[in-house]
């Protein structure tokens, strides 16, 4: 059976334009440049900052009926953007872990290709960042255990790993697009 969905029309102003759309357009115009600059400072990559900004605005638009009437839509936008960025960093770590685990395969050619991909991905990282990423993301050590291995504080390992992941995410983004 076909399901019938009935939705209420979006409120309109005296000229017939959708009120929520106009409010969101105004919100976008007010915040997009500042958000882009903040994301560029975080990512140091124009294309990645633009993509994250687009994803964040899309997320806000999809929830605009709640967000637009909330106490601070701009705070929600920035929180969404930072969540998108962190998600990209996590995916970079997962991709690295996945590539590393593919090395241990019966297919010798696939193992060589995977090993080469991991080496190339890690190559641009400074030695301490590379070590932190390998210990935490590939070998699944806690930051405390990695800190013992590297002879530094756990917070230092977390910072090094985060910076390394950011570089990996940027490199992966540059190759994809």
C-alpha positions as CSV (number, residue, x, y, z in Angstrom):
1,X,0.0,0.0,0.0
2,X,1.1,3.5,-0.7
3,X,1.5,5.6,2.4
4,X,0.1,9.1,2.4
5,X,2.1,11.7,4.3
6,X,0.4,14.9,5.1
7,X,2.6,17.8,6.2
8,X,1.7,21.3,7.3
9,X,2.8,24.0,4.9
10,X,5.7,26.1,6.0
11,X,4.6,29.5,7.4
12,X,4.8,32.2,4.8
13,X,5.1,36.0,5.0
14,X,2.8,38.5,3.3
15,X,4.6,38.0,0.0
16,X,4.2,34.2,0.2
17,X,7.9,33.5,0.9
18,X,8.7,30.7,3.4
19,X,9.5,32.3,6.7
20,X,11.9,29.6,7.9
21,X,13.8,29.7,4.7
22,X,14.3,33.4,4.9
23,X,15.4,33.2,8.5
24,X,17.9,30.5,7.6
25,X,19.2,32.5,4.7
26,X,19.8,35.4,7.0
27,X,21.4,33.2,9.5
28,X,23.7,31.7,6.8
29,X,24.6,35.2,5.5
30,X,25.5,36.3,9.0
31,X,27.6,33.3,10.0
32,X,29.1,31.6,6.9
33,X,32.2,33.8,6.5
34,X,33.2,33.7,10.2
35,X,32.6,30.0,10.4
36,X,34.7,29.4,7.4
37,X,37.6,31.4,8.8
38,X,37.4,29.5,12.1
39,X,37.4,26.2,10.3
40,X,40.3,27.2,8.1
41,X,42.3,27.9,11.2
42,X,41.4,24.5,12.6
43,X,42.0,22.5,9.4
44,X,44.6,24.7,7.7
45,X,42.9,23.5,4.4
46,X,40.5,25.6,2.4
47,X,38.7,22.7,0.8
48,X,38.3,20.8,4.0
49,X,37.0,23.9,5.8
50,X,34.5,24.5,3.0
51,X,33.2,20.9,3.2
52,X,32.9,20.9,6.9
53,X,31.1,24.2,6.8
54,X,28.7,22.9,4.2
55,X,28.0,19.7,6.3
56,X,27.5,21.8,9.4
57,X,25.0,24.2,7.7
58,X,23.2,21.3,6.2
59,X,22.9,19.7,9.6
60,X,21.5,23.0,11.1
61,X,19.1,23.4,8.1
62,X,17.7,19.9,8.6
63,X,16.9,20.8,12.3
64,X,16.1,24.5,11.7
65,X,12.6,24.2,13.0
66,X,14.1,23.4,16.5
67,X,17.5,25.2,16.2
68,X,16.2,28.4,14.7
69,X,13.9,28.9,17.7
70,X,16.5,27.8,20.2
71,X,18.5,30.0,22.6
72,X,21.7,30.2,20.4
73,X,21.6,28.8,16.9
74,X,25.1,30.1,16.2
75,X,26.5,28.0,19.1
76,X,24.7,25.0,17.7
77,X,26.2,25.6,14.3
78,X,29.8,25.8,15.7
79,X,29.3,22.7,17.8
80,X,28.0,20.9,14.7
81,X,31.0,22.0,12.7
82,X,33.4,20.9,15.4
83,X,31.6,17.5,15.6
84,X,31.9,17.1,11.8
85,X,35.7,17.9,12.0
86,X,36.2,15.4,14.9
87,X,34.3,12.8,13.0
88,X,36.7,13.3,10.0
89,X,39.6,12.9,12.3
90,X,38.2,9.6,13.7
91,X,37.6,8.3,10.2
92,X,41.2,9.1,9.3
93,X,42.3,7.0,12.3
94,X,39.9,4.2,11.4
95,X,41.2,4.2,7.8
96,X,44.7,3.9,9.0
97,X,43.9,1.1,11.4
98,X,42.0,-0.7,8.6
99,X,44.9,-0.3,6.2
100,X,47.3,-1.6,8.8
101,X,45.2,-4.7,9.6
102,X,44.9,-5.4,5.8
103,X,48.6,-5.9,5.9
104,X,48.1,-9.2,7.8
105,X,46.5,-11.1,4.9
106,X,47.2,-14.2,2.9
107,X,47.2,-12.2,-0.4
108,X,50.8,-11.2,-0.6
109,X,50.2,-8.5,-3.3
110,X,47.4,-6.9,-1.2
111,X,49.7,-7.0,1.9
112,X,52.4,-5.1,0.0
113,X,50.0,-2.5,-1.3
114,X,48.4,-2.0,2.1
115,X,51.8,-1.7,3.8
116,X,52.9,0.8,1.2
117,X,49.7,2.8,1.7
118,X,50.3,3.0,5.5
119,X,53.9,4.0,5.0
120,X,53.0,6.7,2.5
121,X,50.2,8.0,4.8
122,X,52.5,8.2,7.8
123,X,55.5,9.6,6.0
124,X,54.6,13.3,6.2
125,X,54.1,13.2,9.9
126,X,56.9,14.4,12.3
127,X,58.4,11.5,14.2
128,X,56.7,12.2,17.5
129,X,53.2,12.5,15.8
130,X,53.8,9.4,13.8
131,X,54.8,7.5,16.9
132,X,51.7,8.7,18.8
133,X,49.4,7.8,15.9
134,X,50.9,4.4,15.6
135,X,50.8,3.6,19.3
136,X,47.2,4.9,19.8
137,X,45.5,4.2,16.5
138,X,47.3,1.2,15.0
139,X,48.3,-0.6,18.2
140,X,45.3,0.5,20.3
141,X,47.4,1.6,23.3
142,X,45.9,4.1,25.7
143,X,47.4,7.5,25.9
144,X,48.8,6.6,29.3
145,X,50.6,3.5,27.9
146,X,51.8,5.4,24.8
147,X,53.1,8.1,27.1
148,X,55.2,5.5,29.0
149,X,56.6,4.2,25.8
150,X,57.5,7.7,24.5
151,X,58.6,9.1,27.8
152,X,56.2,12.0,27.8
153,X,52.9,12.9,29.5
154,X,49.6,11.4,28.4
155,X,48.2,14.8,27.4
156,X,51.2,15.3,25.2
157,X,50.5,12.0,23.4
158,X,46.9,13.0,22.9
159,X,47.9,16.3,21.4
160,X,50.5,14.6,19.2
161,X,48.0,12.0,18.0
162,X,45.3,14.6,17.3
163,X,47.7,16.7,15.2
164,X,48.9,13.6,13.4
165,X,45.2,12.6,12.7
166,X,44.5,16.1,11.4
167,X,47.4,15.9,9.0
168,X,46.2,12.4,7.9
169,X,42.7,13.7,7.4
170,X,44.0,16.6,5.3
171,X,46.2,14.3,3.2
172,X,43.3,11.9,2.7
173,X,41.0,14.7,1.7
174,X,43.6,16.1,-0.8
175,X,43.8,12.7,-2.5
176,X,40.0,12.2,-2.6
177,X,39.1,15.6,-4.0
